[in-house]
Amino acid sequence: MQLFYNPDITENTTQFTFPKDESKHIVKVLRKNTGDTLHITNGKGWLFEAEVALPNSNKCLVSITSKSLQPKRDYSLHLAVAPTKMNDRYEWFLEKATEISIDTITPIICDRSERKVIKPERFERILQSAMKQSLNCYLPELKDAVLFKDFIQQEFKGDQFIAHCEETDRKSLKQALKPKTDITVLIGPEGDFSTKEIEMAMANKFIPVTLGPTRLRTETAAIVACHSVAFVNE
């Protein structure tokens, strides 16, 4: 099954037209014709089955024939991850985290961050592509980049963790995780969180954790945390 994405479809939509780039892909590349079936999601959990009504490469018109709301997981995962110096590493994290399943991503700007500017439009495209590839009907929410000190002062549901490399008292994230629980995990930049940031996070009820005995890159640490939460909830 190939999955298409259109954020404007609702459960009340009966017909809609794909934009030019996707229309061309459907008609010229996939060679879909009148009566052929397509699968579409709006990224909000809905899976639509549609029939090609007018196979125009500029404006491909489809009619919705069925719809179903996919069940949500009984937990949510919010990863707050510092942007990496090399942009492609962060993009790799976004792609893989979406495939594994994640609900919210916030880029956090830390004391030791080497990259402090991101391109949210490109990040959004990567999330959409990964959602379609993995046949997931829920698009992760990408939050605006925010300063670390401002992020940790927000209110969060469930358990809160900060993963860092300092040789202080830390729990294993895998041992600290509980199933069916909302989770927020902080992942720092190259060079790790500063001691001041770790102390600030702990003062705001974040529990310090380790992700294992080896030092991980930022993007690897984020994927390990993401997979650990998914594994605990299998």
Buried (B, 14 or more C-beta within 10 A) or exposed (E): EEBBBBEEBEEEBEEBBBEEEBBBBBBEEEEBEEEBEBBBBBBBBBBBBBBBBBBBBEEBBBEBEEBEEEEEEEBBBBBBBBBBBBBEBBBBBBBBBBBBBBBBBBBBBBBEBEBEEBEEEEBBEBBBBBBBEBBBBBBBEBBEBBBBBEBBEEEBEBBBBBBBBEEEEBEEBBEBBEEEBBBBBBBBBBBBBBEEBBEBBBEBEBBBBBBEEEEBEBBBBBBBBBBBBBEBBE
